[in-house]
Structure formats: C-alpha cells, structure tokens
Amino acid sequence: MRSHGAACLLLCLLSVLPAPALRAEETPPEMVVLLHGLARTRRSLTKLERSLDAAGYRVQCLQYPSRDGGPDELVADLHAQLDACCAGAERVHFVTHSLGGILLRAYLVKHELPQLGRVVMLAPPNRGTEYVDLFRDLRLFKWAFGPTALELGTDPQSLPNRLPPVNFELGVIAGTTGLNPLSPWVVAAPNDGTVSVQSARIEGMSAFATVPASHSFIMSSPLAIELTLEFLRSGRFASPEP
C-alpha cells in the first residue's frame, strides 16, 4: 500500500512539472535546398554543401536536367523532388546558383511553399544576360545549353523578366570578376563574366552584396559562402551594397 501511495504521489508531481526542454542536439535541424546553375551538376556545389552541413543544416543538393527541358518541365521536375525530400520539413531555405534562382522564382509562382525560409541567390540573371541576346539564334548555342537558356535574355518577354517581384526573404550575391574575355564587350560592367551586377538585382530583395568572384566559381568563394551563412542566420549581410 505504501509503495502504491508513493507511486501515485510521484505521478501527481510529474503531471504538474513542466516538460524538460529539448537539448540543442535534439532540435530538428533546418533544411537547406541547393540548386545548381545551367549546364552544371550538384557536384559544382560540393564546397558550399559541406560548409552548410558543418554549420548544422540538413542539406539537400538537388540535380535537375537544366539543358533538357523548357521552364515548365524544369519546374515540374523541381516540384516532384521537393515533394519527395521536403514535404515534412518545418522550414526550408534555398541557396541557388545562376539559373537555379530563376527556376526557384518560377516554381514559387506556380506552387505554394508554406515552410519557405530564407533564400540566397548567387549570380542570378534576374534581369537576363546579354549573352543570350547575342547568341540565342545560333544552333550551337541551343544544342549546348538547351531550350530554357534561350529564354534568359534581357528583353521584357524573357523568362526572368516575366516573373513577378519576389515576396520572400531574399539575399542576392553578385560577382564582379569576369574571366570571359568577351564580357567587356557583351555584358554591362561591372559583371561576373556572364551576368552584370545590375542584372542580378530584383525588386523585393531583402539584401544585396558583391564579391570578387566569377560566375562559374562564385559558389566556391569563401566570402560568398560566409555571406550565405550569415543571411541564412540573420536575414541580412553585415556589409550590404547600397
């Protein structure tokens, strides 16, 4: 009887005590989805992926057929992958490179993502690139880069210019070091060799920064990675561009 009474007393005490808080290591990590650029693969984001993983994020580095389909097909492919990997996540951030940022913008026009967190776009052609204006009519260009690339020009009807302003927390990082010898004659300065700094900007963005990196390698820039981590944590850059 005494043991039964003691057990009842213990249960009563436990019922009124607050539940113990989760230890930090038990808190579910936030998810970051990585999207590569045109004619690239997920391997191009390896350094960034490792840095995010070391920072404690759960990282999903997706692969999509950037050269093999039009924008609607790429959006459908992304939708299927996000449904498979992220449906149960409480918060999903994105870090994109180049076309990956335009693809995400197109996806969010068609699909709601209630758990959307912060987004960082690296070298996005948010207003298109002059290279497409110059080379879109060449068969070799279409063969090398596919149908979606043809829609990345600077004209008002291009894919990026048809999309609405962003309405989510977005940090844009543009490069200022162009390695392409044609860029001084093709792309407005300053630029990363493919996309101008001005073209990377988009109405509605929360923060903007530049780094001395080229379009092809900005996602491996230590400074760009540092800024990416900072924006995911705080929603800002320490030294944003005006």
Legacy VTK file of the C-alpha trace (Angstrom):
# vtk DataFile Version 3.0
C-alpha trace
ASCII
DATASET POLYDATA
POINTS 242 float
0.000 0.000 0.000
2.810 2.361 0.874
4.519 1.738 -2.468
1.221 2.302 -4.288
0.711 5.619 -2.485
4.255 6.732 -3.259
3.761 5.928 -6.935
0.549 7.978 -7.032
2.309 10.902 -5.367
5.147 10.727 -7.927
2.705 10.713 -10.860
0.893 13.743 -9.451
4.163 15.647 -9.127
5.213 14.787 -12.671
1.878 15.951 -14.055
2.348 19.489 -12.757
6.043 19.875 -13.521
6.954 21.478 -16.903
8.247 19.127 -19.567
12.043 19.240 -19.922
13.273 21.326 -22.846
14.910 19.586 -25.791
18.666 19.653 -25.703
20.248 21.608 -28.555
21.346 18.413 -30.266
17.729 17.149 -30.232
16.340 20.200 -32.042
15.499 19.220 -35.638
17.965 20.929 -37.998
16.668 23.395 -40.553
16.800 22.239 -44.164
18.685 23.975 -46.970
17.995 23.009 -50.587
20.760 23.720 -53.126
20.009 24.314 -56.813
22.842 24.391 -59.353
23.092 26.518 -62.463
22.733 25.987 -66.211
24.744 23.106 -67.659
26.138 22.306 -64.196
25.539 19.468 -61.738
25.151 19.135 -57.991
28.894 18.476 -57.798
29.522 22.164 -58.549
28.045 22.957 -55.109
30.140 20.474 -53.110
32.133 23.082 -51.175
29.010 25.045 -50.322
27.191 21.852 -49.340
29.981 20.865 -46.945
30.043 24.330 -45.362
26.291 24.282 -44.750
26.489 20.781 -43.320
29.284 21.857 -40.962
27.098 24.776 -39.844
24.430 22.327 -38.696
21.942 22.462 -41.555
20.301 19.430 -43.144
21.277 19.850 -46.802
19.536 18.542 -49.910
21.591 19.197 -53.040
19.249 18.555 -55.956
20.040 17.656 -59.556
17.785 18.741 -62.409
18.107 18.471 -66.223
18.905 22.126 -66.888
19.652 21.608 -70.612
16.954 19.073 -71.464
13.648 20.803 -70.911
11.772 24.062 -71.059
10.926 26.097 -67.956
7.618 24.302 -67.294
9.328 20.909 -67.418
12.085 22.046 -65.073
9.526 23.462 -62.624
7.624 20.154 -62.691
10.852 18.251 -62.034
11.680 20.531 -59.103
8.175 20.156 -57.702
8.465 16.364 -57.701
11.857 16.475 -55.976
10.726 18.939 -53.312
7.657 16.822 -52.600
9.922 13.829 -52.086
12.572 15.444 -49.908
10.992 18.339 -48.061
7.275 17.734 -47.514
7.702 17.130 -43.773
10.316 19.813 -43.082
9.307 22.622 -40.722
11.418 25.230 -42.543
13.136 25.053 -45.921
15.792 27.544 -47.018
17.255 27.690 -50.531
20.673 28.586 -51.907
20.807 28.805 -55.691
23.382 29.430 -58.373
22.581 31.234 -61.639
19.618 29.541 -63.392
18.739 27.816 -60.112
17.491 31.163 -58.795
15.265 31.776 -61.822
13.919 28.242 -61.581
13.024 28.785 -57.927
11.242 32.056 -58.764
9.252 30.263 -61.490
8.442 27.410 -59.102
7.124 29.753 -56.394
4.785 31.432 -58.896
3.069 28.085 -59.505
3.385 26.365 -56.136
2.912 27.435 -52.540
5.631 26.502 -50.071
4.325 27.414 -46.597
7.541 26.337 -44.896
9.711 28.568 -47.106
12.506 30.170 -45.118
15.261 32.411 -46.439
16.746 32.330 -49.938
20.236 33.222 -51.142
20.815 33.587 -54.879
24.373 33.514 -56.197
24.881 35.313 -59.541
21.234 35.078 -60.627
20.335 36.544 -64.045
17.240 38.169 -62.550
17.034 40.568 -65.493
18.606 38.209 -68.016
22.017 38.206 -69.655
23.224 39.865 -72.835
24.958 36.654 -73.926
21.574 35.131 -74.708
20.576 38.243 -76.675
23.713 37.827 -78.775
23.836 34.052 -79.280
20.261 32.719 -78.990
19.853 32.321 -82.768
22.910 30.107 -83.127
22.144 26.387 -83.399
25.305 25.608 -81.470
24.082 27.692 -78.537
20.761 25.857 -78.342
22.497 22.495 -78.701
24.950 23.307 -75.916
22.563 24.917 -73.414
19.029 23.777 -74.239
15.624 25.454 -74.591
15.446 27.168 -71.201
18.698 29.025 -71.908
17.027 30.668 -74.910
14.598 32.382 -72.516
17.245 34.042 -70.343
17.772 37.190 -72.395
17.288 40.793 -71.269
14.138 41.573 -73.277
10.868 42.224 -71.401
9.389 38.882 -72.511
12.301 36.759 -71.288
11.625 34.269 -68.510
13.238 36.235 -65.661
11.595 39.493 -66.740
8.134 37.868 -66.987
8.292 36.718 -63.374
6.898 38.964 -60.617
8.994 40.648 -57.905
9.924 38.395 -55.001
7.844 38.339 -51.822
10.131 36.289 -49.587
13.344 36.931 -47.646
15.998 37.057 -50.346
19.682 37.868 -50.260
21.419 38.285 -53.629
25.186 37.943 -54.056
26.682 39.116 -57.367
30.192 38.564 -58.684
32.467 41.304 -60.008
35.326 39.314 -61.562
34.742 38.321 -65.165
37.002 35.606 -66.573
35.324 35.538 -70.009
37.401 37.663 -72.432
34.225 38.644 -74.306
32.464 40.063 -71.265
33.817 43.645 -71.529
32.181 43.927 -74.960
28.997 41.957 -74.269
27.893 42.383 -70.652
27.346 45.688 -68.870
30.027 46.477 -66.281
30.570 45.539 -63.546
29.892 41.863 -64.140
30.991 38.326 -63.282
31.748 37.432 -66.886
28.179 36.299 -67.620
25.720 38.343 -65.549
26.014 42.035 -64.733
25.745 43.232 -61.147
22.726 45.295 -62.138
21.005 42.294 -63.708
21.411 40.264 -60.521
19.227 42.725 -58.603
15.490 42.072 -58.234
12.630 44.099 -56.822
11.642 42.911 -53.362
15.025 41.508 -52.321
15.997 41.977 -48.678
19.764 42.394 -49.064
22.406 42.677 -51.784
26.172 42.172 -51.757
29.017 41.770 -54.236
32.095 39.566 -54.049
35.233 39.427 -56.230
34.302 36.156 -57.907
33.415 34.915 -61.390
30.089 33.478 -62.469
31.382 29.932 -62.773
33.055 29.794 -59.370
31.128 32.181 -57.108
29.524 29.269 -55.241
33.005 28.191 -54.071
34.090 31.677 -52.993
34.881 31.688 -49.241
33.408 35.186 -48.947
30.229 34.210 -50.797
29.839 31.168 -48.536
30.392 33.302 -45.432
27.750 35.790 -46.606
25.362 32.939 -47.417
25.637 31.522 -43.908
25.173 34.982 -42.441
21.980 35.625 -44.389
20.511 32.236 -43.517
21.134 33.000 -39.834
20.074 36.640 -39.684
18.351 37.672 -42.908
20.967 40.304 -43.693
24.544 40.911 -44.833
26.954 42.673 -42.499
28.160 44.984 -45.252
25.391 45.107 -47.875
25.759 47.059 -51.060
23.531 50.174 -51.333
LINES 1 243
242 0 1 2 3 4 5 6 7 8 9 10 11 12 13 14 15 16 17 18 19 20 21 22 23 24 25 26 27 28 29 30 31 32 33 34 35 36 37 38 39 40 41 42 43 44 45 46 47 48 49 50 51 52 53 54 55 56 57 58 59 60 61 62 63 64 65 66 67 68 69 70 71 72 73 74 75 76 77 78 79 80 81 82 83 84 85 86 87 88 89 90 91 92 93 94 95 96 97 98 99 100 101 102 103 104 105 106 107 108 109 110 111 112 113 114 115 116 117 118 119 120 121 122 123 124 125 126 127 128 129 130 131 132 133 134 135 136 137 138 139 140 141 142 143 144 145 146 147 148 149 150 151 152 153 154 155 156 157 158 159 160 161 162 163 164 165 166 167 168 169 170 171 172 173 174 175 176 177 178 179 180 181 182 183 184 185 186 187 188 189 190 191 192 193 194 195 196 197 198 199 200 201 202 203 204 205 206 207 208 209 210 211 212 213 214 215 216 217 218 219 220 221 222 223 224 225 226 227 228 229 230 231 232 233 234 235 236 237 238 239 240 241
